[in-house]
Amino acid sequence: MRDLRIAAAQFEPRDRDKEYNLGRISDLAVRAVAQEAELVCFHECCVSGYTFLETLTRDEVAALSEPVPEGPSTDALIALAGELGVALGAGLVEREGDELRNTYVVVTGDGMVAKHSKLHPFIHPCLSPGKGFTVFDLFGCRFGILICYDCNLVENVRLTAMEGAEIILAPHVTGCLPSPMPGRGKVDPEVWHTRHRDPVRCRQEFTGPKGRGWLMRWLPARAYENGVYLVYTNPIGVDHDTIKPGGALILDPFGEVLVESVALEDDVVVGLCTPDKREVASGQAYIRSRRPELYGRLVEPNPHRTEGHAEVYWKQLRKP
């Protein structure tokens, strides 16, 4: 690993409006490059929009999908990366043969570097799960990609780190959803729409248990327990029938916040990731201290896993 300046962005996407969303990606990438970022990361399905996918038929989802890397959105990202001299990470719906996937692609001006399909794509039953973990080399660093719920399962982050990932890209669409956890729930759209008149109220909703307060219970642990940098991206504002809290940030290998956006608008933050923290991070020792002979049950078949289990989970989560 070497010193690397990475940008984490947040923006309010428009459902189905790829042209607009790619425009916001371009504008924010320009801002990141002005801060000397070499890699600029955006959120899950930022090109197409995300949560509204649950309302579509399979044919409608398919109509939004594209081949990767041959599709027009990936082409546009490659062209932008070449123009700015930067690497970009962005999410979209991929079509490969008869399969549709929630995919995240990383590109430079020379073409696609890597892509990852979400391992737990519960937003719509037509989306096929990814088939494995994704690690790749770029700029003298070893990266991994895990999309949103992929990060909730500790095994996914650990195995990505064991594949050598030093920096994990974690594009999300999350926060401000119904939950049995005390204090959680959806944010009233009025809070977002009146944020300029009453920013305190909006910021309290976003930083409390509905948003940042919930996130910080578990996401820093993923970075700390594996000794990796973690680049978290998330939309802000209206996302279908929810309000998302943004909060783009980078966590260091100690689980500490390196940089974080507190803006109530589209924004990008840039952090310097350095190898020295990884060299002394406890997570590296934890990986070396494992005793795999004790972990047989981790790879036993899951008797509770059934077809459509993720969709059932999502429906339960979305209950008012």
N, C-alpha and C positions, 0 to 999 in steps of 0.2 A: 504494500500500500504506500501511497505518497500523499502529500498535502493536496487536497482537492476542495475547491469551492463549489458547493451544491446549492441550488435554489429549490425551495418548496413553495408552490403557488396555491392560491385559492381564488375561485371566482364563481359567480352566479351563472350557471349554464342555462340555456334555453332548450327545452325538450324538442327533439327532432331537428333542431336548427344547427346543422353541422357547420355551415358557413359562418354563422355568428360565433359559435364556440371556437372554431379555429382562429377566428379573428382575435378573440380574447387571449388565446394561447400565444398568438404572435405578439400582441401588445405586452403581455407580461414577460415573455421571453426577452423582449428588447430591454425591459427594465432590469431583468436579472443579469443580462450580459453587461449592462452598464455598471453593475456591481461585481464584474469579473467572474460570474458563475460560468463553469464549464459544462454543467449538467443542470437542466431545468425540469422539474417533475410536476406533473399535474394529476388530478384525481381520477378515480375509477369511472370509466365510461364518460369521460369529460367531453368527448367528441359528439356523442349521440344524445346525452342525457341518460339518467339511470332509473330512478324510482318509478317513473311512468311506464317503464317496460312491463310492470306487473299487470297493467290494464290492457295490454295488447294481445292479439291472437298470435299464434306461431307465424302465420304468414306476414303479419305486420312487423314482428321482430325481424323476420328474414329480410323484409324489404329495407330495413335499416342497416343490415349487416353488410360487410365488405370482406373480400379476401385480404389476407395480410401475408406478405407486404405489397401485393400487387394492386391493392385498392386505391381509390383517389385520396382518401384521408391520409393514409400512410405516405403516399406520394407528396402530399402537401406538407406533411411534417418533415420529410426528408429535404424537400426544397427549402423550407424555413431554416432547418438546421444548417444547411449549406450556406445560406445567405448570412446567417449570424455567426457561423463558426462555432457552434455549440451542439451538445447532445440534448435530445428531448425525450421525455417519457410521457405517454398519454394513453388513455383507455378508450376502447370502442368495442362494438359487437362484431366479432369475426365470423365469417362463413368459410368453412372448409368442407367441400363435398356436401353431404346432407347434414352436417353438424354445425350448430351455432354455439359460440363461446363468448364469454366475457373475458376479453383479452387486453393485456397491457403491452405496449410496444415501446422499445427504446431504439432511437435512430440517431445517426449522425448524417452529415451531408453526403457520406459515401454509401448510405443505405441502412437497412435494418441491422441492428446489432443483436437484439434478443427480443423474444416475446414470451409472455406467461399467460396461461389461461387459468382463471380462478378455479381453485380446487373445490370450493363450496358455493356454487352459483345459484343460491336459492331464490333469487328475485323472480325467476320464471322457469317452469318445468321444461321448457323447450331448450334451455341452455345446457349443454353437455359440460361435465366437470373436466378440469385439466387432468392430465395423465401423470404429472410428476412435478418435481421441484425444478426451479430455473435458476441457474447461476451462470455468470458470464464475466469476461474480463473487458475492461474499458479504462483508458487513461491510467494504466498501471495499477488499477484497483480491481478487486474481485467483488462483484455485486450479486445480490439475489433479489427476487421480486415475490411479494406475497400480497394478494389483493384483499383488503378489508377483512372479512370473516376468516380468511386464511390465517390472519395474525392472532385470532382469538384462541386457536388451538396451539398449545405450547409446543406440541411435537413438530408442527410445521416450521416454526422459527428455529427450533433446535436443529432439525435436520438440514435446513438451509445453511445454518452456520457451520454445521459439520461438513458440508460440501465446500467449505472454504470462504463463504460470503463474509466480507468485511463490512459491507454497507448493504442494508436491505431497504429497497424501495417499497413503501407501504401505502399505495393509493387507496383511499377510502371514500365511501359515501355513508356517513354515520352520524350519530348523535341526535338528541331531541326526538326520541321515539318512545312509545309506551313501554313500560317495564314494571315488574313488581318491585324493583328497587326503590326505596323511599326517596322522594324528591325528583324522580325522573318523570318523563312524559314529553308530550309535544309542546312546542312553543306557539303561542297565538300569533297568527300572521300579522296582526296589527302591531305587535312588538317590533317586528322587522320593518314594516312599512313606515313606522313612525320613529325609526332609530335616529334620524338626524335631529328630531325635535326632543327625543328623550333617550340619548345614548346610554345612560346609566342603567335604565330598565333592561335594554337589550343586552348590554354587556353582562349584567347579573344573570340573565337567563343562559347566556352562552357559556359563562365561566363556572356556573353552578353545577349541581349534580346532573342536570339534563345534558350537559355538554362536556366541558373540560374536566369538571370534577369526576365524572364517570371515567373518562378516558385515562386520567392520570392514576386511577386505581390499578390499572393493569398494563398499559402499553409501555411505560418505562421499565417494567419488569422484564419485558421481552428483550429490550436492549441490554439491560444489566446482566441478566442470567446467561446471556450468550456472548457478551463482550463485543457487541456490534454497534455501528451507527445505524440509526433507523430514521428514514425520511418519510414523514407523515404528511399526506396531502388530503384535502377534504373540501367539498364545495361550501360556499356560504350563501345564505339567502334561500329563495324559493327553489325547492326541488319537488316538483309535482304537488302533492298535498302535504308536504312537510316543510319546515324551515330548518336549514342546516347551519351549524355554528362556525364553520371555517376552522380557524385555529391551526393553520399550517405550521409545522414545526420540524426541527431536527433534534433527535435525542443522541447523546454521546454514549460511549460504551459503559459509562457509569449509570446510565438511565437519567442523566441530568439534561435539562433543556439547553441546547446550544443556541438556537434562535427560535423565535416564535412570533407569529402574527397575532396582534390584538386588534387589528383593524376591522371595522364593521363594513367592509367593502372588499372588492377585488384587491388582492395584494400578493406580494412575493417577498420572501425573506431568504437571505443567503448566509450560509454558515461555512466555516473552514473546518473540514474534517482532516485530522492529522493522525499519523500512525502511532505516535507515542502513547496516546491513551489506550489504544488496543493492547499495547505491549504489557501494560500493567493492570488491565481490567480483570476483575475477579471472574467474569464469565469465561474467560479463556481457561482459567484453572478448573472451573466447574466441568467444562467439556473434557479436559484431560483426566479428571477424577472419576469419570463415569465407571460403573461396573455393569456392563451389558449383560453379564450372566444372570443378573437379578431381574432383568426387564422383560422376560418372556411374555408376560401378559399384555405388554404394550402392542405386540404384533399378533395377538390372537384375534380371530374374527369377532366382530362386534355383533352379538345376538340381538341387540336392540335396533340395529340399523336396518331400515326398510326402504323400499323404493319410494321416493318422494318425501323422505324424512326432512330434508331441508326446507321444502315448500311448506310442510306442516309447521315447522319451527317459525318460518316467516309469517304465516297467517296468525299464529299465536302472538307473536311479537307485535303485530299490527292491530290487534284488538284494542278498541278504545278503553 
